[in-house]
Structures are given as structure tokens and as C-alpha cells.
């Protein structure tokens, strides 16, 4: 008689039918697609495959006596109470590194878009400002990309991919703060002493840190003033890492040159916020899709399933948000 399949709860559909079929072949699947998983949903689950913004907090984890692992489909985990999971002995594993290349591609595109002011020129063209064709040379505010300065806040897997492309592909000078999981950054990269120092030096700042109590509003009015009227801010991390109101105020005042925001605070934005975004100069907003391609969605889904199954087999997954849980587990088993 074969052993019963583990029970794995999904808080949202996977992005890949093949990954879903693989999951069904390996586990009994509990599909909990409400806005927030209920206590009953998780009470009998051995694992949860979770997606933002469906929060999993202490109340949901309390009765989940069988729960061993929470596996996120993306790299972010701010929608999970990691402290409560750690207290309950539940491993939290994320998809760090799985979509690094698509995010890096997005950032490089944002650098070119923002520095060359393509959106401003498009709007002027559509508004009829160039009926006199030579007028397109008037009031040019675009800056070059080559030899400009890129500051990376959080040189993890994504930051390292961006640095390589920016240096080799665009000829940018790159500095960073916070090395994350990259133990040996490229010798050409210089580490700044602080975020403030990096903002004062850079033409472009790109953010790649998780949202925690420490990183909330890491970029605020002071850092934006340091970045300056020709500076460009790119955020593909989490909306709360920047003071969004301060960014919008700086763009309106012209004290910040531009901002490319793939993440917002809150998400999803309401209709009033969307209307406000449409009227702010130098702002380019996308709906949290920096890491999204057909290939990456497939890879993220399979990664989430495989990491959950790995932990259920008693093996260590490639990424752990709370490694102390694993150390504790190995100590008990030893």
C-alpha cells in the first residue's frame, strides 16, 4: 500500500498548467483562492504554495499543526508573517533568482527610457508641439546613458545581473550598497558606505531589497533631494521601500528627474491613484510585471512546487527565508 499523498494548499492558481499537473500528480491539492486563506483551509495542509497579496499571518498558522513549509511563487514574502512561521517551525522558501534575468532586462530598459526621456518626447509629439519640425530640438532634457552613474541598492542575484549588463552593455559606472547573497561582487564594482552616499553619487538608483521594517521608506525626501532634478529612480522591489508620496511630490516640483515604478503602495492601486499617476511628469508606472515573461511564469510555478515537495521529502530547499527553522529541525533529527 502506497503512502498517502501530502496535502498542499494553493492560495492562487499557478501560472503554468504543466506545473499544476505536476503538483496534482504528487499531492492532494487544496485550492484556497479566497482573498485570505482561512484557518480551516490550512488546518490540514502539509504545505502552502502562496502568492501575494493573500496574507498568511499568525491566526492562519496557529491551527495548522501539519504545516511544514510555505513556498512562494515569487521572490517577495512580505505577505507572510515570517516571525510567526518561524515560531511554528514552518520553513519559508522563496523564488529568489528564478526571475533575475527578466527583472534585469526591465531595469536596463527603464534606464534607457528614463535617461533619454522617450515618454516626454512622445507626449510632446502627440500634443502637436513639433508642427515646426525643428522644435523637437528645443528644450531637450534627455541625458545620455553611457558613462552615467548607476547605484544599486541590494546587490543580490538581480542586482548582479543588472550590474553586468549596465557595465558591459551600456558603459555605465556602477556602485552598490548591500551585497545580499552575492559574496564576491565583480572587482570593478565599488561599495558605497550608505544609501545616502549612493544617492548623492548616482544618476540612477535602482532598488532590489525585500520590504521589511528596516527597509520601509528606505528612499524618502532626503534621498530624493540627493538624487536631484536630473536623477532617475527605479523600483522593482516593493512599493513600500520608497515613500511614494514623496516621489510624486518631487516629480511635480521638478526636484526629481524621473521615476519608473513597477511596484506601488498599496497594490493594486485604486482608480483615484491611477488618475493621479496619469498627470505626473516623468512618471512611468507598470503593474508589477518586471519579472513577468511567459518563460519566467512557467519557471516560477515549477520552482514553487518543487521547493515545497523538496521540504516535504525532508530535504533542504535552495532558498530559505528563515534558515534557523532548518537548523533547528536538523538538530532535533540528529
Protein Blocks (a to p, Z undefined) as FASTA:
>chain_A
ZZdddddddfbdcfbfklmmmmmmmpccdddfbfbdcfklmmmpcbdcdddfbdcdfklm
mmmmmbmbdcdfblbfklpcfklmmmnopacddfehklmmmmmmmmmmmmmmmmnommmm
mmmmmnopmmpmmlmmgopabdcfehpacddehiafklmmmmmmmmmmnopacddehjkj
albgcfkbccdfbfklmmmmpmbdcddddddfklgokbcfklmmmnommbccddfkbfkl
pcfklmmmmmmnopafbdcdfbdcdddddfklmmmmmmcghiacdehillgcfklmmmmm
mmmmmmmmmmmnopacfbdfblmlmmmmmmmmZZ
